[in-house]
Amino acid sequence: MKKYILISWLVLMFATACNDDLLNTQPQTSIPEAIAYSTPEKILAQTNNLYKQLQNQSFYGGRFIVFNEQRADQFGQNDGNAATGSAVWNQNMASTNDFVNNVWSVGYTAINASNILISKMNETNVIPGTLAKNYIAEAKFIRAFCYFSLVQTYAKPYNQDKNALGLPLRLTPITTSGNNDLARSTVDKVYTQILKDLDEAEIDLPLSYSTSLLNASRAKKVTAIALKTRVLLVQNNFEKVIAESQKIVSATAPFQYTGEGLTLKLEASFAGLFGGSYTGSEAIFSIPFANSTTETPAAQFALAYNYVTQPILFLAAAGVASDPALNSSSDARASLIGTNVANQKIVKKFNVTTAPFRDYVPVIRYAEVLLNYAEAAASTNDLATALALLKAVRNRSDPNYLFPVIDVATKEGLIATIQKERDIEFLGEGFRLMDLQRKVQTLPAKKGSIGTAPLVLPSSSNYIWPIPSGELAANKLIVPNP
């Protein structure tokens, strides 16, 4: 029996500088696996399909970022409808919940697509070996990115118990039924594989692509390095965070990276990051949307709809929204905080507020690398470097701001100040939950229009999401979270 696979015809325009659309799509179709990798164009289409998996509205194309903000403490919820994630905000997720099942399914679909491509590229003679290695490296980056997202969602934090049950570690392609049974590897083994994939991807990924759009939306060497700084920070592996950061951050201000065909640095305008260009010097990795309405998320999944149009979420008065930086005419980040008709503060970073919702989703920004590096430097007692990196981020938005000496004079104070800067800088971008859980901190109680969500202790079963009911039914070797 011939094997069939689902493909999306997505063509990245490597050399056509006049075409600014990343995705040129045709309807999905099933074709025989034997011909899916038979030409260079079809192989490219399969590679591009990996990025489309991330673009899914249940993953980084939409609600996954919202889920992470709902579970943390910076937002209240206006809507009690299950379809808008009221159970997510209320910390009351069951294994049968559609969101719990969808995120898992989308993540593992992308992982399997990556595994298939890796396997095919190890066998192909259709394209040059160097290009095949490039595609394998992209697949390993996508696989690592998905595993990192899933292990943070469905398993205990690394610093809480690295020997706890993690995820089924699927590293070979599944193209037929009957291959579902696989036990969960430990959290530590999952992280080891994530870093192995990223290390190997770094070797064979290109330094840059032919356009700023491709540089912002496809994995390159610095993309793998930047993601490593995030993963290693979650592990409290500060020495390695520093080592990776130093590959792409200059030793002195203005902190930046310059390589072949690529410059990374903080953009001068914070508001400009979200103003429609999306592909400037700060965009290490973003999820793009082209001009086809079929690629954009449905309303309830879109970031702008959740934060602005409806809004489902508003900024909690007791959270970072009360920080002076977000209430100051001198800090550019305050310009992206607004007020809705109910007099609630809202985040306006994502401003395409009517369908189709075509805001690009920033996944990795250069500002994050600088703050990851700053926290690692402070944690290893290099307070001077940490402060210089922290100042670079703050003074981009508020050039004349001076940190009070009491906030930066000690290791503990500086680390706390760096965390506050992360909360301000990445508000609404899905970072807050990761920061709470990597430090094994309680998820605080929070108030919304639909009531009060309870605090969640690290020891509580709902500190992480349950293993989905769909996986429990299909995989005889998997066990649920305790």
Salt bridges, closest charged atoms under 4 A:
GLU33 OE2 - LYS120 NZ 3.15
ASP73 OD1 - ARG432 NE 2.79
GLU138 OE2 - ARG218 NH2 2.71
ASP197 OD2 - ARG143 NE 2.84
ASP199 OD1 - LYS228 NZ 2.73
GLU200 OE1 - LYS140 NZ 2.58
GLU200 OE2 - LYS196 NZ 2.82
GLU202 OE1 - LYS228 NZ 2.57
GLU202 OE2 - LYS247 NZ 3.13
GLU244 OE1 - LYS228 NZ 3.25
GLU244 OE1 - LYS247 NZ 3.01
GLU282 OE2 - ARG365 NH1 2.76
GLU282 OE1 - ARG396 NH1 2.67
ASP323 OD2 - LYS420 NZ 3.55
ASP331 OD2 - ARG333 NH2 3.03
GLU368 OE1 - ARG230 NH2 2.71
GLU375 OE1 - ARG438 NH2 2.83
GLU421 OE2 - ARG333 NH1 2.77
GLU421 OE1 - ARG394 NH2 2.87
ASP423 OD2 - ARG432 NH1 3.16
GLU425 OE1 - ARG333 NH1 2.83
GLU425 OE2 - ARG365 NH1 3.00
GLU425 OE2 - ARG396 NH2 2.88
GLU429 OE2 - LYS349 NZ 2.68
GLU429 OE2 - ARG365 NH2 2.86
ASP435 OD2 - ARG422 NE 3.01
ASP435 OD1 - ARG438 NE 2.83
GLU471 OE2 - ARG170 NH2 3.69
